[in-house]
Amino acid sequence: MNPSVEVKIFKTPKKVVKALAKELVNITHKSDQETFNIALSGGKTPKLLFETLAKKYFDLIPWDKIHFWWGDERCVPPDNIESNFNLANLYLFSGLLVPESNIHRIRGEEDPKKEALRYGKEIDDHLNMRGDWPVFDLIILGLGNDGHTASIFPYHMELIDYQKNCAVTKHPLTNRPRITITGNVLNNSNRVFFLVTGKNKALRIAEIMNDDDAAKLLPAYYIQPENGELVWYIDEDAASLIT
């Protein structure tokens, strides 16, 4: 693992998301930018983060300047229980006064290939560029049991260096299509925060932290922003196999 990576370990998932929420307060207040672009992820721990932000930090963050994006999305309608947008809408946006124009969802109900192109163009149109790739201020990522992140799965490693912002992929078990931001964009972010909890993630965390040979088979291993920060927010269960 890159020695410049920061790993923050907390006792429980609640303490993990509290720490990340506090850091989000800190960086958004320090930023003098007119807009602050964040890409969200889905899953149980992000749900806990959304609930924490909406209930305890709703008056501490300048929501009107934050633009929300997604690192990936299932190809389902926005009100579907499996939709990453729906998760954020229910547990974060419903309790905040976020302007509708600040919410940039992946349209999972549209044709996947056309939507990947459209969403990639929307990202290009709204974000600043560094080199050939757009720059997110913060990308929050999760980690799958198989080492995937966003929707870049181990059998689609070519998406780490894919030459478009977004791509269509499929879940290896369900074979259902997803749309994902690709590795060059993830690695061009100013900040990447991995948010990972649970013993079921411990083996993959240990491989990424301690075993480069095993980790080379995992997409998450290759997320190392060249010009930004990489911080892992994990609980003690997820960290339990780190040596």
C-alpha positions in Angstrom: 0.0 0.0 0.0 1.2 3.5 -0.7 2.8 4.9 2.5 1.1 8.3 2.1 -2.3 6.8 2.7 -3.9 7.7 6.0 -5.9 5.0 7.9 -8.2 6.0 10.6 -9.6 3.2 12.8 -12.6 3.7 15.1 -14.3 1.4 17.6 -17.8 1.3 16.0 -19.5 2.2 12.7 -21.2 5.1 14.4 -17.8 6.5 15.5 -16.5 6.0 11.9 -19.3 8.0 10.3 -19.2 10.7 13.0 -15.5 11.3 12.3 -16.1 11.5 8.6 -19.0 13.9 9.1 -16.9 16.1 11.2 -14.2 16.1 8.5 -16.8 17.1 5.9 -17.8 20.0 8.1 -14.2 21.0 8.3 -13.3 20.8 4.7 -16.5 22.5 3.4 -16.0 25.5 5.7 -12.3 25.8 4.8 -13.1 25.8 1.1 -13.4 29.1 -0.5 -14.9 27.6 -3.7 -18.3 28.6 -4.8 -19.2 25.0 -5.4 -18.0 21.8 -3.8 -18.5 18.6 -5.7 -19.0 15.3 -3.8 -19.6 11.8 -5.3 -21.5 9.5 -2.9 -21.7 5.8 -2.7 -24.5 3.4 -1.6 -24.6 0.7 1.1 -25.4 0.3 4.8 -22.6 2.4 6.2 -23.3 5.4 3.8 -26.9 5.2 5.0 -25.6 5.6 8.5 -23.5 8.6 7.4 -26.5 10.2 5.6 -28.7 9.8 8.8 -25.9 11.3 10.9 -25.4 14.3 8.6 -29.1 15.0 8.3 -29.8 14.7 12.1 -26.7 16.1 13.7 -24.9 18.3 11.2 -27.7 19.8 9.1 -27.0 23.3 10.4 -23.2 23.0 10.2 -22.6 22.4 6.5 -23.2 24.9 3.7 -25.5 22.6 1.7 -26.4 25.2 -0.9 -22.8 25.1 -2.3 -22.4 21.4 -2.4 -23.2 19.5 -5.6 -23.9 15.8 -5.2 -22.9 13.1 -7.6 -22.6 9.4 -7.5 -19.7 7.0 -8.0 -22.0 4.4 -9.4 -25.6 3.4 -9.8 -27.7 0.3 -10.4 -29.8 0.5 -13.6 -33.1 0.8 -11.8 -35.6 3.7 -11.4 -34.8 6.4 -8.9 -37.5 5.2 -6.4 -36.3 1.6 -6.5 -35.1 0.3 -3.1 -31.8 -0.7 -4.8 -31.1 2.8 -6.1 -28.1 4.6 -4.6 -29.8 7.8 -5.3 -33.0 6.7 -3.5 -30.9 5.9 -0.4 -29.5 9.4 -0.3 -32.8 10.9 -1.1 -34.6 9.1 1.7 -31.9 9.5 4.4 -30.1 12.8 3.5 -31.9 15.0 1.1 -35.3 14.7 2.6 -34.1 16.4 5.8 -32.1 19.2 4.1 -32.8 22.2 1.9 -30.5 21.1 -1.0 -31.3 22.9 -4.3 -32.6 20.4 -6.9 -30.0 21.8 -9.4 -27.3 20.6 -7.0 -28.3 17.0 -7.3 -26.8 15.2 -10.2 -28.1 11.6 -10.2 -27.3 8.8 -12.6 -30.5 8.0 -14.5 -30.6 4.3 -13.9 -33.9 4.0 -15.7 -32.4 5.1 -19.0 -30.5 3.0 -21.6 -27.2 2.2 -19.7 -24.8 3.0 -22.6 -26.5 6.2 -23.5 -26.7 7.2 -19.8 -23.0 6.5 -19.2 -22.2 8.9 -22.0 -24.7 11.5 -20.8 -23.5 11.4 -17.2 -19.8 11.6 -18.3 -20.6 14.7 -20.3 -22.5 16.2 -17.4 -19.4 15.7 -15.2 -17.2 17.3 -17.8 -19.6 20.3 -18.2 -19.7 21.0 -14.4 -16.3 20.1 -12.9 -12.9 21.7 -13.3 -10.3 19.7 -15.2 -6.8 18.7 -14.1 -5.0 17.3 -17.1 -7.5 15.2 -19.2 -9.8 14.4 -16.3 -12.4 16.2 -14.2 -11.7 16.9 -10.6 -14.1 16.0 -7.7 -13.4 17.7 -4.4 -14.4 14.6 -2.6 -15.3 11.0 -3.6 -16.7 8.7 -0.9 -16.2 5.0 -1.8 -17.1 1.7 -0.3 -15.4 -1.7 -0.5 -17.1 -4.9 -1.7 -16.4 -8.3 -0.3 -14.6 -9.1 -3.5 -12.5 -5.9 -3.4 -14.6 -3.9 -5.9 -15.2 -0.2 -5.4 -17.8 2.0 -7.1 -18.9 -0.7 -9.7 -15.4 -1.6 -10.8 -15.4 -5.4 -10.2 -12.3 -7.6 -10.3 -13.2 -9.0 -13.8 -13.4 -5.5 -15.2 -9.9 -4.2 -14.2 -9.6 -2.4 -17.5 -12.0 0.2 -16.0 -9.2 1.4 -13.8 -7.5 3.0 -16.8 -10.5 3.4 -19.0 -10.5 6.3 -21.4 -14.0 7.6 -20.6 -15.4 9.1 -17.5 -18.2 6.5 -17.1 -18.8 3.0 -18.2 -21.4 0.2 -18.1 -20.5 -2.8 -16.1 -22.4 -5.8 -14.6 -22.6 -7.3 -11.2 -20.7 -10.7 -11.3 -23.5 -12.6 -9.5 -26.7 -11.0 -10.6 -25.5 -10.0 -14.1 -27.5 -6.8 -13.7 -26.1 -3.7 -15.4 -24.6 -0.8 -13.5 -23.1 2.6 -14.5 -19.8 3.5 -12.8 -17.3 6.4 -12.7 -14.0 4.9 -13.9 -10.5 4.8 -12.4 -8.9 7.8 -14.0 -11.6 10.1 -12.6 -11.5 8.5 -9.2 -7.7 8.9 -9.1 -8.0 12.6 -10.1 -10.0 13.6 -7.1 -8.8 16.0 -4.5 -9.8 13.6 -1.8 -10.9 10.0 -1.7 -12.5 8.7 1.5 -13.0 5.0 1.8 -15.8 4.2 4.3 -15.7 0.6 5.3 -17.1 -1.3 8.3 -17.7 -4.9 9.4 -15.7 -8.1 9.8 -16.8 -9.3 6.3 -14.4 -6.6 4.9 -11.5 -7.5 7.2 -9.7 -9.9 4.8 -9.8 -7.4 1.9 -8.7 -4.6 4.1 -5.7 -6.6 5.3 -4.7 -7.5 1.8 -4.8 -3.9 0.7 -2.8 -2.7 3.7 -0.3 -5.6 4.0 -0.2 -7.9 1.0 0.6 -6.1 -2.3 0.6 -9.4 -4.3 -3.0 -10.3 -3.2 -4.2 -6.7 -3.4 -3.2 -6.4 -7.1 -6.3 -8.5 -7.9 -8.6 -6.0 -6.2 -9.9 -2.9 -7.9 -9.9 -0.8 -4.7 -6.1 -1.3 -4.4 -5.6 0.9 -7.5 -7.5 3.9 -6.1 -4.6 6.1 -5.2 -5.2 9.8 -6.2 -2.0 11.3 -7.6 -2.8 14.8 -6.6 -5.0 14.4 -3.6 -5.6 12.7 -0.2 -6.6 9.1 0.3 -8.0 8.3 3.7 -9.5 5.0 4.9 -12.2 5.4 7.6 -12.8 2.0 9.1 -14.0 0.3 12.2 -12.2 -2.1 14.5 -13.9 -5.1 12.9 -12.8 -4.2 9.4 -9.3 -3.6 10.8 -9.1 -6.8 12.8 -6.7 -8.6 10.4 -4.3 -5.8 9.7 -0.8 -6.7 11.0 
